[in-house]
Amino acid sequence: MRIPMKISAATLLSGIDSGASDRWTWYLGSDVCALSDSERHLGHAVKEGDFWTAYDAIHPDPLRNGFLTLGRFRNIVGAIEAIQSSVVAVLESQLVPGVAKTKTFLT
C-alpha cells in the first residue's frame, strides 16, 4: 500500500538518482518512507521531531540486533540519498544480466 503524502513523489525525488526506479520503489508517507523491491524491504526513514533517521534494512547494526542506522538528516531527501547509497549499490553489484539469481540478505 502506498502512503499518501502532501507533496508528490515526483517532486520529492526529482533531485535524487532514480536509475533503479524500474526495480525499486519508494513508498512515501508524512512520517515514514520505505524502499522495497518485489521481494523484500530494503530500507526506511522515520521522522523523529525535526529530523529523519535513515535505516538500511539489508545490513545489520554492529551488534546484529536490528537494522543498520545510517544517520539523522534534517530533510527526507538526505535520508533517501543515504539509503540509496547504502542499499542500491549492493543490489546492483549482485545483478548479472540474463541470469536469474537468488539473493540472501541479513536483516
C-alpha positions as CSV (number, residue, x, y, z in Angstrom):
1,M,0.0,0.0,0.0
2,R,1.3,3.4,-0.9
3,I,1.1,6.0,1.8
4,P,-0.3,9.4,0.6
5,M,1.8,12.5,1.0
6,K,1.1,16.2,0.7
7,I,4.0,16.6,-1.7
8,S,4.1,14.4,-4.8
9,A,6.7,11.7,-5.0
10,A,8.0,13.1,-8.3
11,T,8.6,16.5,-6.7
12,L,10.3,14.9,-3.7
13,L,12.5,12.6,-5.6
14,S,13.3,14.9,-8.6
15,G,16.8,15.6,-7.3
16,I,17.6,12.0,-6.4
17,D,19.2,9.4,-8.7
18,S,16.4,7.3,-10.0
19,G,18.3,5.0,-12.2
20,A,17.0,1.9,-10.4
21,S,13.4,3.2,-10.2
22,D,12.2,0.4,-12.5
23,R,13.3,-2.2,-10.0
24,W,12.9,-0.5,-6.6
25,T,10.0,1.6,-5.3
26,W,9.8,4.3,-2.7
27,Y,6.7,4.3,-0.5
28,L,6.3,7.8,0.9
29,G,4.4,9.0,3.9
30,S,4.5,12.1,6.0
31,D,6.4,10.4,8.9
32,V,7.7,7.2,7.3
33,C,9.3,6.4,3.9
34,A,10.3,2.9,2.8
35,L,12.2,1.4,-0.1
36,S,11.4,-2.1,-1.4
37,D,11.7,-4.3,-4.4
38,S,9.3,-7.1,-5.5
39,E,10.8,-9.4,-2.9
40,R,11.9,-7.5,0.2
41,H,12.1,-4.4,2.4
42,L,15.4,-2.6,1.6
43,G,15.4,0.4,3.9
44,H,13.3,3.1,5.5
45,A,13.4,6.5,7.1
46,V,11.4,7.6,10.1
47,K,10.6,11.2,11.1
48,E,11.5,12.0,14.7
49,G,10.8,15.5,15.6
50,D,12.6,17.8,13.1
51,F,14.9,15.0,11.8
52,W,14.7,11.9,9.7
53,T,16.5,8.8,10.8
54,A,17.6,6.5,7.9
55,Y,17.9,2.7,8.2
56,D,19.5,0.2,5.8
57,A,17.3,-3.0,6.1
58,I,19.7,-5.4,4.3
59,H,22.7,-4.8,6.7
60,P,22.5,-5.5,10.5
61,D,23.8,-2.9,13.0
62,P,27.2,-3.7,14.6
63,L,25.5,-5.7,17.4
64,R,23.4,-7.6,14.9
65,N,20.2,-6.9,16.7
66,G,18.5,-4.6,14.3
67,F,18.7,-2.5,11.1
68,L,21.9,-0.6,10.3
69,T,21.3,3.1,11.3
70,L,22.7,5.4,8.6
71,G,22.2,8.7,10.4
72,R,19.9,11.5,11.2
73,F,19.1,14.1,8.5
74,R,17.4,17.5,8.5
75,N,15.3,16.6,5.5
76,I,13.9,13.5,3.8
77,V,16.0,13.9,0.7
78,G,19.2,13.4,2.7
79,A,17.8,10.3,4.3
80,I,16.7,8.9,1.0
81,E,20.1,9.5,-0.6
82,A,21.8,7.8,2.3
83,I,19.5,4.7,2.0
84,Q,20.0,4.5,-1.8
85,S,23.8,4.9,-1.4
86,S,23.9,2.1,1.1
87,V,21.4,-0.3,-0.4
88,V,21.2,0.1,-4.2
89,A,24.9,-0.2,-4.8
90,V,24.9,-3.6,-3.1
91,L,21.9,-4.8,-5.0
92,E,23.3,-3.6,-8.4
93,S,26.6,-5.4,-7.7
94,Q,24.6,-8.7,-7.4
95,L,22.8,-8.3,-10.7
96,V,24.1,-10.5,-13.6
97,P,22.5,-9.7,-17.0
98,G,20.5,-12.6,-18.3
99,V,21.0,-14.7,-15.2
100,A,18.3,-15.2,-12.6
101,K,20.0,-15.0,-9.2
102,T,18.8,-15.7,-5.6
103,K,20.0,-13.1,-3.2
104,T,20.3,-13.6,0.5
105,F,20.3,-10.6,2.8
106,L,20.8,-10.3,6.5
107,T,18.0,-8.3,8.3
